[in-house]
Amino acid sequence: MFEMAQEMGLIAIAVRQTQGKGRGPNAWLSPVGCALSTVLVSIPLRSQLGQRIPFVQHLMSLAIVEAVRSIPEYQDINLRVKWPNDIYYSDLMKMGGVLVNSTLMGETFYILIGCGFNVTKNNPTICINDLVTEYNKQYNAALKPLQADYLIARVVTVLETLIHTFQDKGPNGVLPLYYKYWIHSQPDLLCFLFSGQQVCLGSAKGPKVSIVGLHDSGFLQVHQEGGEVVTVHPDSNSFDMLWKLMLWNLILPKRR
């Protein structure tokens, strides 16, 4: 990948994976019916995105949701993004995820963005076409089922647009769209308000915080009750906020 011209794109697409990887030591199940791909992008170190590399996973997650919801008549299919790298049906069920690996060579980040999301496989969980079918029943519509190859093409196109927008305008160029689909936002809120979703630190009885939004570097910000806004960093299956803690209702600790 280091020999590719930086202006050229490269993508690997699988119909099925046998050794899919998740975050940390987790395996990623990849049956037929999922859209599975790894995209190579190169980002100049001294660019807007190069100085905020954690945003890459957010851009890819956003690209997946926007790829579906920007199709005419599919804008109300309830796909959402969950920080830092998940695709959800509403706030109920995970349908996909993103895994990013980066290598810095000289003044360039070479980034492999792996993603998988369920398009047609409706067992044992739920897929995008289940949401389409349910929408048709609820609204007496006639939306057609979607195909994995079609959505992968749309995702790559949307991702390219998002990267260009970020490089031109920085985080503020993409955050309004991100918050539009953000699982943690209240329906009538878009960004950076302290009345966002409440979670507890450490356990269900831990101190309550409100999710505020994303830090300028792509990390999560939370507002402590009667206190200040603090930044929460991802760390495999937990978050690091001064000491190792998890955010209850956001992520559970890995059981070993």
Phi, psi and omega per residue, in radians:
M1 nan -0.398 -3.129
F2 -1.275 -0.249 -3.131
E3 -1.629 -0.105 3.124
M4 -1.256 2.464 2.990
A5 -1.087 2.395 -3.023
Q6 -1.090 -0.448 -3.128
E7 -1.465 -0.051 -3.139
M8 -1.687 2.554 3.106
G9 -1.746 2.759 3.101
L10 -2.555 2.308 3.129
I11 -2.441 2.423 3.011
A12 -1.946 2.272 -3.079
I13 -2.128 2.334 3.103
A14 -2.102 2.443 2.986
V15 -1.345 -0.576 3.137
R16 -2.629 2.504 3.076
Q17 -2.026 2.525 3.085
T18 -1.886 -0.254 -3.134
Q19 -2.360 0.828 3.122
G20 -1.119 2.505 -3.114
K21 -1.976 2.457 2.989
G22 -1.883 -2.853 3.117
R23 -1.248 2.532 3.139
G24 1.044 -2.326 -3.124
P25 -1.544 0.074 -3.031
N26 -1.203 2.490 2.984
A27 -1.510 2.719 3.099
W28 -2.111 2.049 -3.136
L29 -1.352 2.318 -2.984
S30 -2.367 1.218 -3.133
P31 -1.325 2.906 3.022
V32 -1.026 2.388 -3.102
G33 1.974 -0.157 3.085
C34 -1.743 2.627 3.018
A35 -1.549 1.966 -3.022
L36 -2.157 2.168 -3.121
S37 -2.733 2.757 2.976
T38 -2.255 2.188 -3.080
V39 -1.946 2.363 3.029
L40 -1.718 2.182 3.019
V41 -2.277 2.588 3.068
S42 -1.998 2.302 -3.065
I43 -2.178 2.130 3.077
P44 -1.050 2.335 -3.111
L45 -0.969 -0.711 -3.018
R46 -1.665 0.508 3.063
S47 -1.778 3.017 3.120
Q48 -0.968 -0.841 -3.114
L49 -1.318 -0.577 3.111
G50 -1.087 -0.474 3.088
Q51 -1.538 -0.055 -3.117
R52 -2.450 0.926 -3.030
I53 -0.978 -0.571 3.107
P54 -0.969 -0.381 3.140
F55 -1.202 -0.300 -3.095
V56 -1.012 -0.782 -3.129
Q57 -1.141 -0.582 3.114
H58 -1.203 -0.677 3.126
L59 -1.120 -0.695 3.133
M60 -1.198 -0.759 3.092
S61 -1.033 -0.771 3.116
L62 -1.111 -0.680 -3.134
A63 -1.084 -0.653 3.137
I64 -1.128 -0.837 -3.124
V65 -1.152 -0.785 -3.122
E66 -1.160 -0.549 3.118
A67 -1.056 -0.606 3.103
V68 -1.453 -0.859 -2.969
R69 -1.394 -0.111 3.042
S70 -1.630 -0.063 3.026
I71 -1.220 2.298 3.124
P72 -0.901 2.264 3.130
E73 1.389 -0.081 3.121
Y74 -1.807 0.189 -3.025
Q75 -1.158 -0.350 -3.113
D76 -1.752 0.097 3.003
I77 -1.156 2.120 -2.855
N78 -1.463 1.111 2.967
L79 -1.601 2.491 -3.126
R80 -2.477 2.856 3.079
V81 -1.786 2.500 3.081
K82 -2.198 2.195 -3.119
W83 -1.100 2.400 0.047
P84 -1.690 -0.263 -2.934
N85 -2.675 0.494 -3.077
D86 -1.979 2.670 3.007
I87 -1.943 2.271 -3.045
Y88 -2.195 2.659 2.839
Y89 -1.519 1.996 -3.042
S90 0.853 -2.307 3.020
D91 -1.994 0.458 -2.952
L92 -1.819 -0.669 -2.942
M93 -2.648 2.352 3.101
K94 -1.296 2.363 -3.141
M95 -2.159 -0.085 -3.131
G96 -3.119 3.014 -3.140
G97 -2.762 2.981 -3.078
V98 -2.286 2.428 3.069
L99 -2.313 2.197 -3.046
V100 -2.038 2.303 3.005
N101 -2.143 2.285 -3.095
S102 -2.205 2.570 3.074
T103 -2.282 2.202 3.111
L104 -1.674 2.084 3.088
M105 -2.146 1.911 -3.100
G106 1.128 -2.050 -3.101
E107 -1.870 0.345 -3.061
T108 -2.327 2.325 2.935
F109 -1.523 2.207 2.974
Y110 -1.794 2.052 -2.941
I111 -2.113 2.200 3.026
L112 -1.779 2.046 -3.115
I113 -1.880 1.860 3.077
G114 -1.662 2.415 3.104
C115 -2.556 2.635 3.045
G116 -2.545 2.337 3.067
F117 -2.558 2.550 -2.973
N118 -1.449 2.059 -3.098
V119 -1.801 -0.844 -3.009
T120 -2.179 -0.145 -3.073
K121 -1.517 1.832 -3.013
N122 -1.727 0.256 3.128
N123 -2.528 2.262 0.240
P124 -1.662 0.086 -3.093
T125 -2.017 -2.201 -3.068
I126 -2.467 2.683 -3.108
C127 -2.280 2.977 -3.125
I128 -1.053 -0.704 -3.126
N129 -1.190 -0.409 2.972
D130 -1.103 -0.695 3.122
L131 -1.167 -0.666 3.091
V132 -1.111 -0.785 3.136
T133 -1.077 -0.767 3.140
E134 -1.134 -0.675 3.099
Y135 -1.091 -0.757 3.131
N136 -1.053 -0.714 3.131
K137 -1.173 -0.756 -3.055
Q138 -1.217 -0.635 -3.040
Y139 -1.994 0.221 3.138
N140 0.898 0.784 -3.114
A141 -1.764 3.110 -3.111
A142 -2.379 0.767 3.104
L143 -1.170 2.451 -3.117
K144 -1.480 2.623 3.040
P145 -1.065 2.658 -3.121
L146 -1.795 2.709 -3.135
Q147 -1.984 2.604 -3.063
A148 -1.064 -0.784 -3.085
D149 -1.128 -0.653 3.103
Y150 -1.099 -0.761 -3.110
L151 -1.255 -0.625 3.081
I152 -1.045 -0.756 3.121
A153 -1.074 -0.739 3.125
R154 -1.164 -0.699 -3.136
V155 -1.048 -0.812 -3.121
V156 -1.098 -0.700 3.126
T157 -1.131 -0.788 3.129
V158 -1.143 -0.722 3.128
L159 -1.031 -0.768 3.127
E160 -1.034 -0.750 3.123
T161 -1.118 -0.760 -3.133
L162 -1.115 -0.709 3.116
I163 -1.107 -0.783 3.119
H164 -1.069 -0.729 3.127
T165 -1.113 -0.761 3.133
F166 -1.107 -0.752 -3.136
Q167 -1.119 -0.515 -3.113
D168 -1.481 -0.709 -2.979
K169 -2.084 -0.094 -3.120
G170 1.336 -2.923 -3.083
P171 -0.957 -0.671 -3.091
N172 -1.127 -0.282 3.101
G173 -1.299 -0.399 -3.073
V174 -2.087 -0.322 -3.049
L175 -1.094 -0.656 3.104
P176 -1.004 -0.702 3.108
L177 -1.220 -0.681 3.119
Y178 -1.058 -0.813 -3.127
Y179 -1.197 -0.454 3.078
K180 -1.035 -0.620 -3.086
Y181 -1.877 0.134 -3.026
W182 -1.288 2.268 -3.085
I183 -1.154 -0.420 -3.024
H184 -1.585 -0.088 -3.130
S185 -1.462 2.564 2.936
Q186 -1.209 2.645 -3.068
P187 -0.962 -0.554 -3.059
D188 -1.774 0.225 3.138
L189 -2.076 2.588 3.109
L190 -1.959 -0.738 -3.008
C191 -2.794 2.570 2.864
F192 0.845 0.788 3.026
L193 -2.025 2.518 -3.057
F194 -1.371 0.045 3.108
S195 -1.702 0.468 3.118
G196 -1.330 -3.054 -3.094
Q197 -1.008 2.396 3.127
Q198 -1.684 2.412 3.051
V199 -2.368 2.980 3.121
C200 -2.014 2.509 3.105
L201 -1.545 2.315 2.992
G202 1.505 -0.834 3.140
S203 -2.853 3.087 3.136
A204 -1.096 -0.377 3.135
K205 -1.756 0.092 -3.128
G206 -1.295 3.048 -3.132
P207 -1.094 2.434 -3.125
K208 -1.422 2.449 3.022
V209 -2.336 2.739 3.051
S210 -1.907 2.358 3.099
I211 -1.252 2.239 -3.093
V212 -1.710 -0.934 -3.077
G213 2.872 -2.748 3.139
L214 -1.755 2.413 3.007
H215 -1.171 2.832 -3.140
D216 -1.023 -0.379 3.126
S217 -1.682 -0.009 3.087
G218 1.759 -0.023 3.098
F219 -1.475 2.880 -3.076
L220 -1.458 2.454 3.046
Q221 -1.984 2.383 3.089
V222 -2.261 2.634 -3.130
H223 -1.865 2.045 3.125
Q224 -1.307 2.470 -3.129
E225 -1.035 2.042 -3.126
G226 1.222 0.278 -3.090
G227 -2.315 -2.588 -3.033
E228 -1.806 3.005 3.026
V229 -1.503 2.243 -3.140
V230 -2.164 2.742 -3.116
T231 -1.750 2.347 -3.129
V232 -1.955 2.189 -3.085
H233 -1.777 2.454 3.083
P234 -1.301 2.561 3.081
D235 -2.588 1.495 -3.121
S236 1.013 -1.822 -3.085
N237 -1.824 0.201 3.095
S238 -2.470 -3.131 3.072
F239 -2.076 2.662 -3.120
D240 -1.971 1.947 3.104
M241 -2.248 1.510 -3.026
L242 1.249 -0.848 3.000
W243 -2.328 2.970 -3.081
K244 -1.240 2.043 3.079
L245 -2.406 2.857 2.972
M246 -2.001 2.783 3.036
L247 -1.747 1.907 3.122
W248 -1.039 2.436 -3.100
N249 1.330 -0.080 3.059
L250 -1.876 -0.762 -3.095
I251 -2.739 2.538 3.139
L252 -1.838 2.651 -3.140
P253 -1.207 2.588 3.071
K254 -1.193 2.205 3.116
R255 -1.581 2.189 -3.137
R256 -2.116 nan nan
